[in-house]
Amino acid sequence: MSGPESNDDLEDNDAPAIDFNTFVLSLSASALVDMGAIAVDGVKAEKNLPLARHTIECLVLLERKTAGNLTGEEERLLAQVLDDLRAKYRRGRLSSRQGKGACMAATGAMGQAGPVSHAS
């Protein structure tokens, strides 16, 4: 019988190997789909900003829990992905609010509080 880390039962041998960077990029892609920033199979998904925020918060949690245990490359990738997702999330929130008739400054779209902010 295989151990808990084995993928022997999976039939799709064409799937990429999972490592930390692949995992981070997979979560990032999910958040981008939920923000309506990328299409899947040529179809742009409906925006789901609460789900995108949840995924970003998962990445923030991952960053906190892995602090001091990542390679330099992994640290840089995670930080870059979070910076990019936070910026896109703020723009998505701003455009959603403006679409509903509210006028807000881009810098105040999300503020600095909460797990999606740069505060640690």
MOPAC internal coordinates of N, CA, C and O (Angstrom, degrees):
PM7 1SCF
backbone

  N    0.0000 0     0.00 0     0.00 0    0    0    0
  C    1.4471 1     0.00 0     0.00 0    1    0    0
  C    1.5184 1   109.60 1     0.00 0    2    1    0
  O    1.2310 1   120.13 1   -37.35 1    3    2    1
  N    1.2986 1   117.36 1   142.65 1    3    2    1
  C    1.4594 1   122.46 1  -177.08 1    5    3    2
  C    1.5158 1   111.33 1   -80.08 1    6    5    3
  O    1.2310 1   121.27 1   -25.50 1    7    6    5
  N    1.3435 1   115.18 1   154.50 1    7    6    5
  C    1.4576 1   121.04 1   176.72 1    9    7    6
  C    1.5153 1   111.69 1   -77.15 1   10    9    7
  O    1.2310 1   120.06 1    -6.02 1   11   10    9
  N    1.3289 1   117.48 1   173.98 1   11   10    9
  C    1.4592 1   121.83 1  -176.34 1   13   11   10
  C    1.5251 1   113.25 1   -65.64 1   14   13   11
  O    1.2310 1   119.66 1   159.58 1   15   14   13
  N    1.3264 1   118.26 1   -20.42 1   15   14   13
  C    1.4600 1   120.12 1  -178.80 1   17   15   14
  C    1.5221 1   112.58 1   -95.22 1   18   17   15
  O    1.2310 1   120.06 1  -176.66 1   19   18   17
  N    1.3043 1   117.48 1     3.34 1   19   18   17
  C    1.4492 1   121.91 1  -178.02 1   21   19   18
  C    1.5181 1   111.47 1   -84.74 1   22   21   19
  O    1.2310 1   120.84 1   -34.65 1   23   22   21
  N    1.3149 1   116.01 1   145.35 1   23   22   21
  C    1.4582 1   122.17 1   175.99 1   25   23   22
  C    1.5235 1   110.72 1  -112.31 1   26   25   23
  O    1.2310 1   120.16 1  -154.60 1   27   26   25
  N    1.3355 1   117.30 1    25.40 1   27   26   25
  C    1.4530 1   121.57 1  -176.14 1   29   27   26
  C    1.5204 1   112.92 1   -61.00 1   30   29   27
  O    1.2310 1   120.03 1   150.92 1   31   30   29
  N    1.3264 1   117.56 1   -29.08 1   31   30   29
  C    1.4556 1   121.29 1  -177.52 1   33   31   30
  C    1.5234 1   112.77 1   -80.69 1   34   33   31
  O    1.2310 1   119.81 1   167.76 1   35   34   33
  N    1.3257 1   117.96 1   -12.24 1   35   34   33
  C    1.4639 1   120.96 1  -179.62 1   37   35   34
  C    1.5224 1   109.06 1   -78.43 1   38   37   35
  O    1.2310 1   120.46 1   -44.53 1   39   38   37
  N    1.3234 1   116.73 1   135.47 1   39   38   37
  C    1.4559 1   120.71 1  -176.26 1   41   39   38
  C    1.5242 1   113.52 1   -90.86 1   42   41   39
  O    1.2310 1   119.44 1   156.10 1   43   42   41
  N    1.3261 1   118.67 1   -23.90 1   43   42   41
  C    1.4619 1   121.93 1  -175.32 1   45   43   42
  C    1.5268 1   110.43 1   -82.34 1   46   45   43
  O    1.2310 1   120.89 1   -83.07 1   47   46   45
  N    1.3192 1   115.90 1    96.93 1   47   46   45
  C    1.4583 1   120.75 1  -179.66 1   49   47   46
  C    1.5122 1   112.85 1   -79.22 1   50   49   47
  O    1.2310 1   119.87 1   172.33 1   51   50   49
  N    1.3474 1   117.85 1    -7.67 1   51   50   49
  C    1.4558 1   121.22 1  -179.68 1   53   51   50
  C    1.5186 1   112.69 1   -86.70 1   54   53   51
  O    1.2310 1   119.66 1   173.26 1   55   54   53
  N    1.3128 1   118.26 1    -6.74 1   55   54   53
  C    1.4612 1   121.45 1  -179.81 1   57   55   54
  C    1.5276 1   109.06 1   -67.67 1   58   57   55
  O    1.2310 1   120.68 1   -37.32 1   59   58   57
  N    1.3430 1   116.31 1   142.68 1   59   58   57
  C    1.4671 1   118.38 1   179.13 1   61   59   58
  C    1.5248 1   111.03 1   -67.34 1   62   61   59
  O    1.2310 1   121.27 1   -28.16 1   63   62   61
  N    1.3116 1   115.18 1   151.84 1   63   62   61
  C    1.4586 1   119.85 1   176.78 1   65   63   62
  C    1.5229 1   108.80 1   -63.58 1   66   65   63
  O    1.2310 1   120.71 1   -37.18 1   67   66   65
  N    1.3035 1   116.26 1   142.82 1   67   66   65
  C    1.4665 1   120.65 1  -179.91 1   69   67   66
  C    1.5200 1   108.88 1   -90.93 1   70   69   67
  O    1.2310 1   121.68 1   -52.71 1   71   70   69
  N    1.3133 1   114.39 1   127.29 1   71   70   69
  C    1.4522 1   121.54 1   170.13 1   73   71   70
  C    1.5254 1   106.19 1  -138.70 1   74   73   71
  O    1.2310 1   119.96 1     0.56 1   75   74   73
  N    1.2994 1   117.67 1  -179.44 1   75   74   73
  C    1.4608 1   120.69 1  -175.75 1   77   75   74
  C    1.5288 1   111.44 1   -59.88 1   78   77   75
  O    1.2310 1   120.03 1   134.15 1   79   78   77
  N    1.3286 1   117.54 1   -45.85 1   79   78   77
  C    1.4623 1   120.78 1  -178.22 1   81   79   78
  C    1.5301 1   111.84 1   -62.64 1   82   81   79
  O    1.2310 1   120.51 1   138.02 1   83   82   81
  N    1.3241 1   116.63 1   -41.98 1   83   82   81
  C    1.4636 1   120.66 1   178.50 1   85   83   82
  C    1.5297 1   110.30 1   -62.92 1   86   85   83
  O    1.2310 1   120.63 1   139.00 1   87   86   85
  N    1.3237 1   116.39 1   -41.00 1   87   86   85
  C    1.4578 1   121.14 1   179.16 1   89   87   86
  C    1.5305 1   110.79 1   -62.53 1   90   89   87
  O    1.2310 1   120.28 1   133.51 1   91   90   89
  N    1.3256 1   117.08 1   -46.49 1   91   90   89
  C    1.4704 1   121.65 1   179.30 1   93   91   90
  C    1.5255 1   110.21 1   -62.19 1   94   93   91
  O    1.2310 1   120.27 1   135.58 1   95   94   93
  N    1.3231 1   117.08 1   -44.42 1   95   94   93
  C    1.4595 1   120.33 1  -179.62 1   97   95   94
  C    1.5223 1   111.86 1   -66.68 1   98   97   95
  O    1.2310 1   120.24 1   147.02 1   99   98   97
  N    1.3154 1   117.16 1   -32.98 1   99   98   97
  C    1.4590 1   120.89 1   176.61 1  101   99   98
  C    1.5283 1   111.06 1   -65.75 1  102  101   99
  O    1.2310 1   120.38 1   134.86 1  103  102  101
  N    1.3306 1   116.88 1   -45.14 1  103  102  101
  C    1.4604 1   120.43 1   176.47 1  105  103  102
  C    1.5214 1   111.20 1   -63.47 1  106  105  103
  O    1.2310 1   120.67 1   140.90 1  107  106  105
  N    1.3224 1   116.32 1   -39.10 1  107  106  105
  C    1.4578 1   121.03 1   178.11 1  109  107  106
  C    1.5293 1   110.81 1   -61.69 1  110  109  107
  O    1.2310 1   120.53 1   135.45 1  111  110  109
  N    1.3176 1   116.60 1   -44.55 1  111  110  109
  C    1.4687 1   120.62 1   179.16 1  113  111  110
  C    1.5262 1   110.78 1   -61.86 1  114  113  111
  O    1.2310 1   120.36 1   140.49 1  115  114  113
  N    1.3190 1   116.92 1   -39.51 1  115  114  113
  C    1.4635 1   120.26 1   177.81 1  117  115  114
  C    1.5205 1   110.96 1   -61.89 1  118  117  115
  O    1.2310 1   120.57 1   135.86 1  119  118  117
  N    1.3201 1   116.52 1   -44.14 1  119  118  117
  C    1.4684 1   120.29 1   179.14 1  121  119  118
  C    1.5294 1   110.61 1   -64.16 1  122  121  119
  O    1.2310 1   120.16 1   139.87 1  123  122  121
  N    1.3241 1   117.30 1   -40.13 1  123  122  121
  C    1.4631 1   120.76 1   179.74 1  125  123  122
  C    1.5266 1   111.36 1   -65.01 1  126  125  123
  O    1.2310 1   120.27 1   141.28 1  127  126  125
  N    1.3200 1   117.09 1   -38.72 1  127  126  125
  C    1.4662 1   120.75 1   176.38 1  129  127  126
  C    1.5282 1   109.02 1   -62.91 1  130  129  127
  O    1.2310 1   120.55 1   135.27 1  131  130  129
  N    1.3249 1   116.56 1   -44.73 1  131  130  129
  C    1.4618 1   120.73 1  -178.82 1  133  131  130
  C    1.5271 1   112.35 1   -66.76 1  134  133  131
  O    1.2310 1   120.31 1   156.13 1  135  134  133
  N    1.3138 1   117.01 1   -23.87 1  135  134  133
  C    1.4686 1   120.54 1   176.44 1  137  135  134
  C    1.5291 1   111.40 1   -87.20 1  138  137  135
  O    1.2310 1   120.67 1   176.30 1  139  138  137
  N    1.3319 1   116.33 1    -3.70 1  139  138  137
  C    1.4600 1   119.72 1  -178.23 1  141  139  138
  C    1.5091 1   112.67 1    75.52 1  142  141  139
  O    1.2310 1   120.11 1  -162.03 1  143  142  141
  N    1.3386 1   117.40 1    17.97 1  143  142  141
  C    1.4602 1   121.72 1  -176.55 1  145  143  142
  C    1.5267 1   112.89 1   -84.55 1  146  145  143
  O    1.2310 1   120.09 1   156.24 1  147  146  145
  N    1.3249 1   117.44 1   -23.76 1  147  146  145
  C    1.4599 1   120.87 1   177.66 1  149  147  146
  C    1.5251 1   109.66 1  -136.12 1  150  149  147
  O    1.2310 1   121.35 1   -25.10 1  151  150  149
  N    1.3007 1   115.02 1   154.90 1  151  150  149
  C    1.4645 1   121.57 1   179.80 1  153  151  150
  C    1.5276 1   109.76 1   -99.13 1  154  153  151
  O    1.2310 1   121.13 1   -25.68 1  155  154  153
  N    1.3151 1   115.44 1   154.32 1  155  154  153
  C    1.4660 1   121.71 1   175.57 1  157  155  154
  C    1.5208 1   106.48 1  -116.47 1  158  157  155
  O    1.2310 1   120.86 1   -56.40 1  159  158  157
  N    1.3076 1   115.97 1   123.60 1  159  158  157
  C    1.4672 1   121.77 1  -177.68 1  161  159  158
  C    1.5282 1   111.21 1    53.77 1  162  161  159
  O    1.2310 1   121.04 1  -141.87 1  163  162  161
  N    1.3355 1   115.62 1    38.13 1  163  162  161
  C    1.4616 1   121.01 1   177.45 1  165  163  162
  C    1.5092 1   115.00 1    78.33 1  166  165  163
  O    1.2310 1   119.95 1  -177.83 1  167  166  165
  N    1.3235 1   117.69 1     2.17 1  167  166  165
  C    1.4637 1   121.59 1  -179.15 1  169  167  166
  C    1.5228 1   109.01 1  -113.74 1  170  169  167
  O    1.2310 1   121.03 1   -57.53 1  171  170  169
  N    1.3286 1   115.64 1   122.47 1  171  170  169
  C    1.4517 1   120.16 1   178.13 1  173  171  170
  C    1.5266 1   108.87 1   -78.58 1  174  173  171
  O    1.2310 1   120.93 1   -55.16 1  175  174  173
  N    1.3202 1   115.82 1   124.84 1  175  174  173
  C    1.4674 1   121.19 1  -178.86 1  177  175  174
  C    1.5223 1   110.34 1   -73.10 1  178  177  175
  O    1.2310 1   121.39 1   -24.42 1  179  178  177
  N    1.3155 1   114.94 1   155.58 1  179  178  177
  C    1.4575 1   120.42 1   174.39 1  181  179  178
  C    1.5262 1   108.19 1   -68.78 1  182  181  179
  O    1.2310 1   120.59 1   -39.77 1  183  182  181
  N    1.3296 1   116.48 1   140.23 1  183  182  181
  C    1.4640 1   119.95 1   179.98 1  185  183  182
  C    1.5196 1   110.69 1   -62.24 1  186  185  183
  O    1.2310 1   121.77 1   -42.76 1  187  186  185
  N    1.3240 1   114.21 1   137.24 1  187  186  185
  C    1.4529 1   121.57 1   175.05 1  189  187  186
  C    1.5298 1   106.07 1  -137.77 1  190  189  187
  O    1.2310 1   121.18 1  -102.12 1  191  190  189
  N    1.3338 1   115.36 1    77.88 1  191  190  189
  C    1.4620 1   120.12 1  -175.25 1  193  191  190
  C    1.5245 1   113.62 1   -62.67 1  194  193  191
  O    1.2310 1   118.63 1   144.11 1  195  194  193
  N    1.3376 1   120.22 1   -35.89 1  195  194  193
  C    1.4717 1   117.71 1   176.02 1  197  195  194
  C    1.5345 1   112.60 1   -61.28 1  198  197  195
  O    1.2310 1   120.21 1   141.74 1  199  198  197
  N    1.3227 1   117.20 1   -38.26 1  199  198  197
  C    1.4630 1   119.92 1   178.06 1  201  199  198
  C    1.5285 1   110.81 1   -70.24 1  202  201  199
  O    1.2310 1   120.40 1   141.77 1  203  202  201
  N    1.3279 1   116.84 1   -38.23 1  203  202  201
  C    1.4683 1   120.36 1   176.03 1  205  203  202
  C    1.5233 1   109.91 1   -61.14 1  206  205  203
  O    1.2310 1   120.57 1   135.76 1  207  206  205
  N    1.3280 1   116.51 1   -44.24 1  207  206  205
  C    1.4714 1   120.41 1   179.09 1  209  207  206
  C    1.5308 1   110.39 1   -61.65 1  210  209  207
  O    1.2310 1   120.33 1   139.00 1  211  210  209
  N    1.3201 1   116.97 1   -41.00 1  211  210  209
  C    1.4682 1   120.69 1   178.38 1  213  211  210
  C    1.5361 1   110.76 1   -59.37 1  214  213  211
  O    1.2310 1   120.69 1   136.44 1  215  214  213
  N    1.3225 1   116.29 1   -43.56 1  215  214  213
  C    1.4636 1   120.18 1  -179.99 1  217  215  214
  C    1.5279 1   110.57 1   -65.51 1  218  217  215
  O    1.2310 1   120.37 1   139.47 1  219  218  217
  N    1.3343 1   116.90 1   -40.53 1  219  218  217
  C    1.4719 1   120.44 1   177.12 1  221  219  218
  C    1.5285 1   109.35 1   -62.63 1  222  221  219
  O    1.2310 1   120.33 1   138.27 1  223  222  221
  N    1.3142 1   116.97 1   -41.73 1  223  222  221
  C    1.4703 1   120.31 1   178.18 1  225  223  222
  C    1.5279 1   111.19 1   -62.99 1  226  225  223
  O    1.2310 1   120.13 1   145.35 1  227  226  225
  N    1.3242 1   117.36 1   -34.65 1  227  226  225
  C    1.4719 1   120.66 1   175.70 1  229  227  226
  C    1.5275 1   110.31 1   -63.47 1  230  229  227
  O    1.2310 1   120.70 1   138.86 1  231  230  229
  N    1.3181 1   116.27 1   -41.14 1  231  230  229
  C    1.4681 1   120.22 1   177.78 1  233  231  230
  C    1.5289 1   111.24 1   -66.42 1  234  233  231
  O    1.2310 1   120.24 1   142.00 1  235  234  233
  N    1.3246 1   117.14 1   -38.00 1  235  234  233
  C    1.4711 1   120.85 1   176.54 1  237  235  234
  C    1.5314 1   109.42 1   -63.01 1  238  237  235
  O    1.2310 1   120.31 1   136.69 1  239  238  237
  N    1.3158 1   117.00 1   -43.31 1  239  238  237
  C    1.4582 1   121.21 1   177.25 1  241  239  238
  C    1.5286 1   110.31 1   -60.68 1  242  241  239
  O    1.2310 1   120.75 1   135.56 1  243  242  241
  N    1.3114 1   116.17 1   -44.44 1  243  242  241
  C    1.4602 1   121.17 1   178.04 1  245  243  242
  C    1.5298 1   110.38 1   -59.80 1  246  245  243
  O    1.2310 1   120.59 1   138.20 1  247  246  245
  N    1.3294 1   116.48 1   -41.80 1  247  246  245
  C    1.4709 1   120.84 1   178.62 1  249  247  246
  C    1.5303 1   110.48 1   -61.10 1  250  249  247
  O    1.2310 1   120.73 1   134.91 1  251  250  249
  N    1.3152 1   116.22 1   -45.09 1  251  250  249
  C    1.4758 1   120.45 1  -179.41 1  253  251  250
  C    1.5273 1   111.44 1   -65.19 1  254  253  251
  O    1.2310 1   120.97 1   134.75 1  255  254  253
  N    1.3188 1   115.75 1   -45.25 1  255  254  253
  C    1.4667 1   120.16 1  -174.50 1  257  255  254
  C    1.5276 1   113.02 1   -73.54 1  258  257  255
  O    1.2310 1   120.07 1   158.90 1  259  258  257
  N    1.3223 1   117.48 1   -21.10 1  259  258  257
  C    1.4637 1   120.13 1  -178.96 1  261  259  258
  C    1.5306 1   112.56 1  -103.72 1  262  261  259
  O    1.2310 1   120.29 1  -176.43 1  263  262  261
  N    1.3265 1   117.05 1     3.57 1  263  262  261
  C    1.4735 1   120.69 1  -178.66 1  265  263  262
  C    1.5271 1   110.51 1   -53.22 1  266  265  263
  O    1.2310 1   121.01 1   -52.00 1  267  266  265
  N    1.3207 1   115.67 1   128.00 1  267  266  265
  C    1.4514 1   121.17 1   179.56 1  269  267  266
  C    1.5161 1   114.31 1    84.95 1  270  269  267
  O    1.2310 1   119.92 1   176.51 1  271  270  269
  N    1.3249 1   117.76 1    -3.49 1  271  270  269
  C    1.4662 1   120.78 1  -177.66 1  273  271  270
  C    1.5245 1   113.19 1  -117.90 1  274  273  271
  O    1.2310 1   119.95 1  -171.85 1  275  274  273
  N    1.3136 1   117.69 1     8.15 1  275  274  273
  C    1.4623 1   121.24 1  -177.76 1  277  275  274
  C    1.5174 1   110.46 1  -106.43 1  278  277  275
  O    1.2310 1   121.37 1   -23.94 1  279  278  277
  N    1.3234 1   114.98 1   156.06 1  279  278  277
  C    1.4585 1   118.96 1   171.75 1  281  279  278
  C    1.5304 1   107.58 1   -73.05 1  282  281  279
  O    1.2310 1   120.35 1   -13.58 1  283  282  281
  N    1.3084 1   116.94 1   166.42 1  283  282  281
  C    1.4599 1   120.79 1   177.51 1  285  283  282
  C    1.5176 1   111.74 1   -58.81 1  286  285  283
  O    1.2310 1   120.55 1   138.88 1  287  286  285
  N    1.3192 1   116.56 1   -41.12 1  287  286  285
  C    1.4630 1   121.44 1   179.50 1  289  287  286
  C    1.5336 1   110.91 1   -63.52 1  290  289  287
  O    1.2310 1   120.30 1   136.43 1  291  290  289
  N    1.3221 1   117.03 1   -43.57 1  291  290  289
  C    1.4624 1   120.83 1  -179.93 1  293  291  290
  C    1.5319 1   110.99 1   -65.12 1  294  293  291
  O    1.2310 1   120.96 1   137.41 1  295  294  293
  N    1.3308 1   115.78 1   -42.59 1  295  294  293
  C    1.4659 1   120.57 1   177.87 1  297  295  294
  C    1.5239 1   111.44 1   -59.89 1  298  297  295
  O    1.2310 1   120.73 1   133.05 1  299  298  297
  N    1.3312 1   116.22 1   -46.95 1  299  298  297
  C    1.4718 1   120.86 1  -179.46 1  301  299  298
  C    1.5248 1   111.07 1   -63.82 1  302  301  299
  O    1.2310 1   120.22 1   137.29 1  303  302  301
  N    1.3197 1   117.19 1   -42.71 1  303  302  301
  C    1.4630 1   120.12 1   179.67 1  305  303  302
  C    1.5247 1   110.65 1   -61.75 1  306  305  303
  O    1.2310 1   120.36 1   131.77 1  307  306  305
  N    1.3246 1   116.91 1   -48.23 1  307  306  305
  C    1.4604 1   120.86 1  -178.98 1  309  307  306
  C    1.5258 1   110.86 1   -61.59 1  310  309  307
  O    1.2310 1   120.10 1   135.99 1  311  310  309
  N    1.3201 1   117.42 1   -44.01 1  311  310  309
  C    1.4656 1   120.87 1   179.13 1  313  311  310
  C    1.5256 1   110.94 1   -63.87 1  314  313  311
  O    1.2310 1   120.30 1   136.93 1  315  314  313
  N    1.3177 1   117.03 1   -43.07 1  315  314  313
  C    1.4626 1   121.19 1  -179.64 1  317  315  314
  C    1.5328 1   111.15 1   -65.49 1  318  317  315
  O    1.2310 1   120.58 1   136.56 1  319  318  317
  N    1.3157 1   116.50 1   -43.44 1  319  318  317
  C    1.4725 1   121.20 1   178.81 1  321  319  318
  C    1.5271 1   109.74 1   -61.82 1  322  321  319
  O    1.2310 1   120.30 1   134.96 1  323  322  321
  N    1.3277 1   117.03 1   -45.04 1  323  322  321
  C    1.4632 1   119.81 1   179.76 1  325  323  322
  C    1.5254 1   111.73 1   -64.09 1  326  325  323
  O    1.2310 1   120.03 1   137.07 1  327  326  325
  N    1.3175 1   117.55 1   -42.93 1  327  326  325
  C    1.4758 1   120.15 1   177.50 1  329  327  326
  C    1.5227 1   110.67 1   -59.02 1  330  329  327
  O    1.2310 1   120.72 1   133.90 1  331  330  329
  N    1.3194 1   116.22 1   -46.10 1  331  330  329
  C    1.4597 1   121.11 1  -178.81 1  333  331  330
  C    1.5301 1   111.33 1   -64.27 1  334  333  331
  O    1.2310 1   120.32 1   133.81 1  335  334  333
  N    1.3208 1   116.99 1   -46.19 1  335  334  333
  C    1.4644 1   120.49 1  -179.13 1  337  335  334
  C    1.5249 1   111.83 1   -65.42 1  338  337  335
  O    1.2310 1   120.67 1   140.05 1  339  338  337
  N    1.3263 1   116.33 1   -39.95 1  339  338  337
  C    1.4702 1   119.16 1   178.26 1  341  339  338
  C    1.5258 1   111.24 1   -61.58 1  342  341  339
  O    1.2310 1   120.95 1   136.31 1  343  342  341
  N    1.3273 1   115.78 1   -43.69 1  343  342  341
  C    1.4727 1   119.83 1   179.89 1  345  343  342
  C    1.5274 1   110.83 1   -63.98 1  346  345  343
  O    1.2310 1   120.32 1   134.79 1  347  346  345
  N    1.3160 1   116.99 1   -45.21 1  347  346  345
  C    1.4704 1   120.59 1   179.08 1  349  347  346
  C    1.5269 1   111.12 1   -65.19 1  350  349  347
  O    1.2310 1   120.64 1   142.34 1  351  350  349
  N    1.3190 1   116.38 1   -37.66 1  351  350  349
  C    1.4607 1   120.48 1   178.72 1  353  351  350
  C    1.5340 1   109.99 1   -63.37 1  354  353  351
  O    1.2310 1   120.67 1   134.29 1  355  354  353
  N    1.3214 1   116.32 1   -45.71 1  355  354  353
  C    1.4706 1   119.81 1   178.54 1  357  355  354
  C    1.5241 1   110.89 1   -59.12 1  358  357  355
  O    1.2310 1   120.68 1   135.26 1  359  358  357
  N    1.3375 1   116.30 1   -44.74 1  359  358  357
  C    1.4788 1   119.76 1   178.71 1  361  359  358
  C    1.5182 1   110.78 1   -63.65 1  362  361  359
  O    1.2310 1   120.19 1   140.28 1  363  362  361
  N    1.3253 1   117.25 1   -39.72 1  363  362  361
  C    1.4618 1   121.07 1   178.78 1  365  363  362
  C    1.5167 1   112.11 1   -65.03 1  366  365  363
  O    1.2310 1   120.92 1   139.14 1  367  366  365
  N    1.3267 1   115.84 1   -40.86 1  367  366  365
  C    1.4731 1   119.32 1   176.92 1  369  367  366
  C    1.5155 1   110.50 1   -65.15 1  370  369  367
  O    1.2310 1   120.78 1   137.65 1  371  370  369
  N    1.3134 1   116.12 1   -42.35 1  371  370  369
  C    1.4654 1   120.29 1  -179.56 1  373  371  370
  C    1.5232 1   110.74 1   -62.68 1  374  373  371
  O    1.2310 1   120.38 1   133.22 1  375  374  373
  N    1.3323 1   116.87 1   -46.78 1  375  374  373
  C    1.4626 1   119.34 1  -178.63 1  377  375  374
  C    1.5272 1   110.94 1   -66.86 1  378  377  375
  O    1.2310 1   119.94 1   145.70 1  379  378  377
  N    1.3284 1   117.71 1   -34.30 1  379  378  377
  C    1.4658 1   120.34 1   177.09 1  381  379  378
  C    1.5160 1   110.83 1   -66.10 1  382  381  379
  O    1.2310 1   120.90 1   137.57 1  383  382  381
  N    1.3158 1   115.88 1   -42.43 1  383  382  381
  C    1.4664 1   119.58 1  -179.74 1  385  383  382
  C    1.5206 1   111.31 1   -69.23 1  386  385  383
  O    1.2310 1   120.58 1   140.48 1  387  386  385
  N    1.3359 1   116.50 1   -39.52 1  387  386  385
  C    1.4572 1   119.18 1   178.67 1  389  387  386
  C    1.5180 1   110.50 1   -68.08 1  390  389  387
  O    1.2310 1   120.85 1   146.86 1  391  390  389
  N    1.3217 1   115.99 1   -33.14 1  391  390  389
  C    1.4512 1   120.47 1   177.15 1  393  391  390
  C    1.5223 1   111.78 1   -65.36 1  394  393  391
  O    1.2310 1   120.80 1   155.59 1  395  394  393
  N    1.3177 1   116.08 1   -24.41 1  395  394  393
  C    1.4667 1   120.53 1   178.66 1  397  395  394
  C    1.5275 1   111.31 1   -93.79 1  398  397  395
  O    1.2310 1   120.21 1  -172.74 1  399  398  397
  N    1.3324 1   117.21 1     7.26 1  399  398  397
  C    1.4555 1   121.14 1   174.75 1  401  399  398
  C    1.5118 1   115.20 1    97.42 1  402  401  399
  O    1.2310 1   119.52 1   178.66 1  403  402  401
  N    1.3143 1   118.53 1    -1.34 1  403  402  401
  C    1.4613 1   119.39 1  -179.92 1  405  403  402
  C    1.5244 1   110.02 1   -88.56 1  406  405  403
  O    1.2310 1   119.94 1   -40.26 1  407  406  405
  N    1.2985 1   117.73 1   139.74 1  407  406  405
  C    1.4654 1   122.58 1   176.19 1  409  407  406
  C    1.5151 1   108.10 1  -102.99 1  410  409  407
  O    1.2310 1   121.16 1   -58.40 1  411  410  409
  N    1.3478 1   115.40 1   121.60 1  411  410  409
  C    1.4565 1   120.01 1   179.31 1  413  411  410
  C    1.5170 1   109.06 1  -137.07 1  414  413  411
  O    1.2310 1   120.59 1   -29.67 1  415  414  413
  N    1.3092 1   116.48 1   150.33 1  415  414  413
  C    1.4582 1   120.84 1   174.88 1  417  415  414
  C    1.5223 1   108.50 1   -77.02 1  418  417  415
  O    1.2310 1   120.26 1   -34.74 1  419  418  417
  N    1.3034 1   117.11 1   145.26 1  419  418  417
  C    1.4642 1   121.09 1  -177.92 1  421  419  418
  C    1.5210 1   111.97 1   -58.94 1  422  421  419
  O    1.2310 1   119.98 1   146.76 1  423  422  421
  N    1.3055 1   117.64 1   -33.24 1  423  422  421
  C    1.4665 1   119.48 1  -178.30 1  425  423  422
  C    1.5105 1   112.22 1   -73.51 1  426  425  423
  O    1.2310 1   119.29 1   160.07 1  427  426  425
  N    1.3108 1   118.97 1   -19.93 1  427  426  425
  C    1.4532 1   121.13 1  -179.11 1  429  427  426
  C    1.5053 1   113.44 1  -100.83 1  430  429  427
  O    1.2310 1   119.82 1  -170.74 1  431  430  429
  N    1.3202 1   117.96 1     9.26 1  431  430  429
  C    1.4576 1   120.69 1  -174.56 1  433  431  430
  C    1.5170 1   112.68 1   -61.20 1  434  433  431
  O    1.2310 1   119.86 1   141.92 1  435  434  433
  N    1.3217 1   117.87 1   -38.08 1  435  434  433
  C    1.4502 1   118.70 1  -177.75 1  437  435  434
  C    1.5196 1   112.05 1  -128.27 1  438  437  435
  O    1.2310 1   119.61 1   160.42 1  439  438  437
  N    1.3024 1   118.35 1   -19.58 1  439  438  437
  C    1.4616 1   120.59 1  -178.44 1  441  439  438
  C    1.5074 1   111.88 1    77.75 1  442  441  439
  O    1.2310 1   120.73 1     5.68 1  443  442  441
  N    1.2949 1   116.22 1  -174.32 1  443  442  441
  C    1.4606 1   121.04 1  -177.99 1  445  443  442
  C    1.5168 1   112.51 1  -109.30 1  446  445  443
  O    1.2310 1   119.66 1  -177.57 1  447  446  445
  N    1.3182 1   118.24 1     2.43 1  447  446  445
  C    1.4585 1   120.02 1  -179.76 1  449  447  446
  C    1.5180 1   110.47 1   -90.89 1  450  449  447
  O    1.2310 1   120.35 1   -21.95 1  451  450  449
  N    1.2998 1   116.94 1   158.05 1  451  450  449
  C    1.4508 1   121.01 1   174.56 1  453  451  450
  C    1.5096 1   112.78 1    93.97 1  454  453  451
  O    1.2310 1   120.77 1   -13.40 1  455  454  453
  N    1.3174 1   116.14 1   166.60 1  455  454  453
  C    1.4620 1   121.59 1  -173.19 1  457  455  454
  C    1.5131 1   114.24 1   -69.25 1  458  457  455
  O    1.2310 1   118.99 1   162.13 1  459  458  457
  N    1.3245 1   119.54 1   -17.87 1  459  458  457
  C    1.4594 1   119.90 1  -178.06 1  461  459  458
  C    1.5280 1   110.20 1   -83.98 1  462  461  459
  O    1.2310 1   120.02 1   165.59 1  463  462  461
  N    1.3178 1   117.57 1   -14.41 1  463  462  461
  C    1.4686 1   121.22 1  -178.76 1  465  463  462
  C    1.5165 1   110.41 1   -74.42 1  466  465  463
  O    1.2310 1   120.54 1    -4.83 1  467  466  465
  N    1.3252 1   116.57 1   175.17 1  467  466  465
  C    1.4617 1   121.42 1   179.28 1  469  467  466
  C    1.5118 1   112.27 1   -79.45 1  470  469  467
  O    1.2310 1   119.56 1   168.95 1  471  470  469
  N    1.3261 1   118.44 1   -11.05 1  471  470  469
  C    1.4471 1   120.72 1   179.79 1  473  471  470
  C    1.5246 1   109.87 1   -64.25 1  474  473  471
  O    1.2310 1   120.11 1   -40.30 1  475  474  473
  N    1.3222 1   117.39 1   139.70 1  475  474  473
  C    1.4620 1   118.49 1   179.56 1  477  475  474
  C    1.4825 1   111.47 1  -115.76 1  478  477  475
  O    1.2310 1   120.10 1   180.00 1  479  478  477

